[in-house]
Amino acid sequence: MTFGRLSQELIDFFKRTLQEDQIFLDEENLLKYGSDETENLSYPPEVVLKPNNTEEVAAILKICNEHSIPVTPLGARTGLSGGALSIHGGVGLSMERFDRIVDIDENNLQATVEPGVINQVFQEAVKEKGLFYPPDPASWGSCFLGGNLALNSGGPRAVKYGVTSDYVLNLEVVLASGDVIWTGANTLKNSTGYNLTQLMVGSEGTLGIITKAVFKLIPEPTEDLLMLVPFNSEEKACEAVPAIFKAGVIPSAMEFMERDAIDFTLKYIDGINMEVGDEVQAHLLIEVDGNDPEVLMKDCEKIMSVLEQYEAGEILFADTAAQKEMLWKMRIRVGEAVKANSIYKEEDTVVPRYEMPRLLKGVKEIGKRYGFTSVCYGHVGDGNLHVNIIKGDMSEAKWNNELTAAIREIFELCVSLGGTISGEHGIGFVQKNYMDIPFSAVELELQRGIKRNFDPKGILNPSKVFPDD
């Protein structure tokens, strides 16, 4: 893959096209925009551009395409797969100024937004109108909707409400050529041609730059109940999950935390007072929501009846808003706590929920063979387990040279159980060389062919998603 050089001629073009405060060439900003939350990797662009509107994005892409300059779309840079790393330098295209909620259509339960809107800001804006946008990744207080679209983000409530793709109706996209298209229609049904909207969602900035999105909304549920359930066995905690669904209850969230995840988090976060017995090896955090408190209590009774069969301990019901906030804070900040404790690598595994016990057992067995410990937690209700591999006492040689084989075994286990190698973090830069595990050569070539049709010169987020040739 050969790219052009970012010449003074191109810099001069950017200066004519944009304002001075939209162009950044200083080392401090290049380093700042050269990393995300993926380990300690840093790949700075040669210039950071901050367009204000679709027309400016189109002008930038057109000139970059003509000169074969790589363009890496940048959002809040909260990703964990290296998707925002400017591997080949070139232009770092920051979308942070696309931060408008253009319209909230209460009649049709839709909203049109720009990709730089923070997920939490959007959720709170629609909540004021009695509406609900469910996808809520752990970084919802800082991540951009554009990044959520790029990775098809989920979060705790995906188990009941689905992921980002389930709420996208239409997208305004700037192609590598600088052409601007809309991918669909602002309708709930659309059987008109290929579904370009869903093709864009999850494409990690490799097919085009999203500049507007039309989201479907739903009425906001007004009631919720939350419980924290201890287990003396990780396996029993995982086995209880499909049994709850078989009992006829669909929780709005069902989260798994093994013992180390809780211990790390309680040490890391101030202000959480919770005693965990020595015998406890895992917790499930279970939420039900809706509009009728009596129905929710009946759901909780069904859940408790199931839990009794799987040796659950004493259940903590969150009686107040403050208790609910504390429990969710503990779960959401597990990733931060693990990162603060040790050098680590996070893998985003996903399998059918019934296979979770086998996945967890297999991960631990692989860790024993390769000499690493792991801290596991995640969205067990939809089979999405985050595996944090802790460096601990591993030698540099083992960490750098043998861990790849261990991760490959974990991913092979996922696929053998009917799952795949990422549930919501995406492939990006760090997982691309494992893509031969879930896909055959034929399947990968079909995907590469799509990429070539959208981006013939390969300038959009290069060296992401596809294995090195």
N, C-alpha and C positions, 0 to 999 in steps of 0.2 A: 504494500500500500504506500503510494508516494503522494505527498502533499506539496502544495506550493509554499513559498516563503512569504511571511508577513512583511511586506516591503513598506518603505516610507510612502510610496504611492497609495497603498491601501490605508495607511494611517491617515494620510491627508484626506482621503475620501470619507473616512469616518468622521473626521473633524468638520468636513463640509456638510455632512448629513445629520450629525448629532450636535448637541450642545457640549460645551467644555465639561460640565458636571456629569456627563454620561459616558466619558471615556477615562479609563484608568490604566496607566502604564507603570506606576510606581511599584517597587518591590513589595511593600507592605500589603497593598491590595491584591497583587498577584498571588502572594502566598496565602492570604486570607481566603481567596476564592479558588485555591488549588487543592483544597481538601474538603472531605465531608466527615461523617462519623465512622468511616470504615477504618478500623485499626489506627495506625499512625501513618497512613499513606499520604503522600503529597505530590501532586502533579500540577503545577501552576500553568495557567494559560499565558500567552504572550501579551494579551490585552484583554481587559474586561470591559464589555459594553453593556449599558443599561438603557435599552430602548423604552420609550414611553407609550408606544402604540403599535398597532399591527403594521402600519405602513413602514415604520422604521425597521421592524423585524424583517419585512419583505425586502427592503433595500439592502440590509446587511447580508441576508442569505443569498440574494442574487449576485452580489459582487464576490462573496466568498466562494460561491459555486463556480463562477467564471474563472477564478484564480486557484481553485482546488484548495481552499483554506479550511482546515477542520474547525467545526463549531461545536462546542459542548454547552448544551443548555444547563443553566444553573438555577436552582430554586433556593430553598432555605438550607440546603446542604445537610439535611438530617439523615440521609440515607446510609445504609449499612452494607451496600454491595459495591461501592465505588463507582456508581453511575454518574456522579458529577465530577469525576476526575478528568482533567484535560490531558489525556495521555500523550497526545501529539502536539501540545502547545496550542497555537492558533488562537481562536476567539473563544473567550468564556462569555456566553450570552446570558447575563443575569436578567431574570424575569421579575425581580422584586418590585418594580414600579407598576406592574400590572396588578394592582391591589384593589380594584373596584368591584363591589357587588353592584352590577349594572341594573338588575331588576329582580324583584321578588314578586312573582305573579300569583297572588292568592286565589285567583279564580281557577287557574289551571294547575295549581300546586307544582309550580316550576320556579327555578331561579336561573338567571344568567349571570355568570361571574367570570372574573379574570383569574389566571392561574397563580398570581402572586398573593391571593387572599389566604390568610391563615385558616386552617380547618376550624379551630375553635371560634374564631371571629365569625365565620360563616354560620356555624351551628347556633351561636348565640343570637345572630341576626334573624334567622328564621324562627327560632324559638319565641322571640318576641311577638311573632304573628301566629303562635300556636302550631307551628310546623316543625318538622323533624328531618334532619339529614343524618342518617345513622353511622356511616363509616367513621371510625374514631381510632386511628392508630395511636400508639403510646405517645408519640411526639405531637399529638393534636394541638398542643398549645403553641407550637412553633413551626410545624411543617406546613408547606404550601399545598393548596389543592392541585396545582400543576404536578408536583411530585407524587401526590396520591394517584393522579391519573396515569402518570408515567409507569407506576409500579402496580397499579390495580390494588391499592392498599385496602386492608380490611380492618382489623382491630377486634376488641373483645365482643362487640355486638354483631359481628358478622355471622355468628352461629344462628341467629334468628333473622337478621335483616339483610344479610348479604354483604357484598363488597362494593367497591367504587363502581365497577362496571354495571352493576344492577341499577344504578341511578343516573347514568349518562344517556341523554337523549340525542345530543347534537354537539359538534365541536367545530370551532373555527380554527383552521390549521394553516400555517405557512409552510409550504413545501421547500425542499432544498433549492429549487429553481427560483424561488421568490414568489411563485403563484400562491394565491390565497383561495382556499376552498372551505365549504361547509360539508361535513361528512354525512349528515343525515337530515332529520326533520324534527321539529318540536312537537312530536306526537308520541303517544304511548304505543302505537302499533305502526310498524313500517316494514312492508314486504316489497321494497322497491330497490332492486339491484343488490350488489354486495354490501355487506355491513361494514363500511369503512370506519364507523364510529367505534365499534368494538375492536377493530383491528388496531386503532390508534391507542386504545386503553391498554396499558401494560407493555407498550413498545419501547419504553425507556428512552425517549427522545431520539430514536434512531430513524424514524420515518418522517418526522415533521415537528414543527414547534406549535404547540397549542396556545392560542391567544385568547380564546373565550370557550366557555363550556356552559351548556344548558343541562341542569340537573333536575331530575324528578324529586319531589318532596312528598312526605306523607304526614298525616296528622300526628301531633306529638302525644305519646303516651303520658298519662298524668300521674300514674302510680308505679312504684317499684318496691320490691323487697329484696334484701341482700343478706346472704348468709355465708359464713366462713366455716368450712367443715374439715376437721383434722382426721388423718388416717395414720395408723401405725405401719402401713404398707403402701409404697408407691404404686405397686401393682393393683392393689384393691381400689385405690383412688381412681386409677385409669379404667378399671373394669366397671366401676359404678356409672361411668359417663354414658355409654350406650344404653344401659339399663334404664336410665332416667328418660331417655327419648322413647324407648319401647313402652314405657309406662304412660305415654301420651302427653308428656310435658316438653315444650320447647322453651328452654330458658333464653332470656335475652343476652346472657353472658354466662360462660362457664370456663373458668380459668384454673390452670394447674400450676402449683408451685412446690417444688421439692424442698426438702429441709434446708439445704445449703442456700437456696435462693432466698428463703425467709430470713435465715440468720444473717446473711450479707446485708440484706435490706434494713433489718432492724438496727444493725450497727451503723449503717450509713445515714439513715434519716433520723433527725432529732424529732422528739415530740410524739413518737408512737410508743405507747405503753401496752405491750402485749406479752403475756407469758406463754411460752411454748413448752409443753412437757417433753422430757427427754425421749419418751417413746414415740413421739410424733415424727413421721418421716415425710409427710406430704400434706398439702391442703388443697381443697377445691374451693374456689370463690364462685358462688352461684347466685345469679340475679334473675328474677322474673319481673316482667313489667306488663302494663296494660292500663285499663281505665276503671276496672271494677275490683276493689280491695278484697271482696269475698272470693272472687274467682282466683285471685293471686294467692290467698291463704290456702285454698283447696289445692292449688298447684304445689305449694310448699309442703303440704301434708303428704301429697303423693311422693314428692322428692324424698322427704324424711323416711317414708316407708321403704323406699328403695335403698336408701343409705344404710338402714339397719341391717340389710342383708350383706353389706360389704364392710362390716366392722368399723363403721365410722365412730369417731369419738363425740364428745360433747359439742354441739353445734352452737356457734355464736351468731345470733341474729343482730343485725345493725338496727338499733331502735331509733336512732336520730340521724339527721343529715350529717352531723359531725362524724359519727361513727362510720357512716357510708363513705364519706370523704377520706377518712383515715385508711379504711381497707382498700379502697381504690388507689390511693396514693402509694400504699405498700406494694400493690401489684404493678402499677405502671412504672415505678422507679426501680424495679429489679435490675433492668439492663444497666442503668447508671451505677448501681451499687456493685455489680459484678465488674464493670469496667474500672471502677475506682479501686477494687481490691487486687486486681492482677492484670497482666498482659493476657489477652484472650482473643479467640476467634469465635464469631457467632454464626452458626448455621441455622437456616430457616426451613426445617424439615416439615413435610406434611404427608399424612397417610389417611386412609379411611379411619374414622374415629374408633371403630372396633379393634383396629390393629395397634392402637396406642401402647398397650402393655408390651407387645412384642418389640415395638420400636424402642421404647425406653430401655427395656432389658438389653436389646442389641447394642445400643449406644454405650451402655455401661460396660458390656463385655469387650467392645472394641477399645474402649479407653484403657481397660486393664491390660490388653495385649500390647498397646502402643505406649503405655506409661503416662497417660494423662487423666486428670479428673475432669468432670463436666458438671455444670450447673444447668439444670433443665427447668423450663417453665413455659407457659404459653397458652394458646387458645385451644384447650383440649376438646372443647365442644365441637370444633370443626377439624380436629386432627392435626392442628398446626403446633408443633413443638419447637421452641427455640432452644438450641443446644449450644451452650457457651462452653467452649473448650478452654480450660484454664492452663496456662503455661506452668505455673507452680515451680516444681523442681526439675522440670524437663531441661535437658541440656540444649544449648543453642543449636547444636548439630541435629538433634532429634526434632526440635521444633521447626527448624528450617528445611530439613531434608526428608523426614518421615511422616510429617503430619498430613501432607497431601494424600498419601496412600490411605491414611486413616479416614480422612474426610470422604475419599472416594468410596470406601467401604460403607460408611454411613449412608451415603446417597444411594448406593447399590441396594442396601437394605430397604430404604424407602421405596424404591421402584419395585422391588420384589414383593413388597406388601401392598402394591397397588397405588402407591403415592408418587410424589415427584420431589424435586430438589429445592423448590422454593414456593412458599405459600403466599408471601406478601412482601418480602424484601427485594425481590427481583434478582436478576442474574448479574447485571452490571459488568464490572471488570474482574472481580475476584472469583466469581463462580463460573465464568464462561467456559473454562476448560473441562468442566464436568458435564457439559451439555450433551455429550455423546452417550451419557448414561440413560436419560429419559427418551432421547430421540435417535432414530436410525440415520444413516447417511442420507437416505432419500428425504426424510422429513426435514433434516437440517438444510438440505439444498433447496427445498420448497420455501423455507423461511428466508434463506439468502436471496432467492429470486424475488421475493416480495420487497426486500430491502433494496435490491438493484433497481426495481421499477420506480420506487419512491425517490431514491437517492443514488443515481447512476455513478456519481463520482465518490460516493462513500464519505461525504464530509460531515454528516450528522452523527455526533457522538461516536466516533470511530473507536475500534478496539473494545467494544462492549457487546455482550450477549453471545456472540458467536465464538467458537473455539479458534485458537490460533491455527492458521493453516501451515 
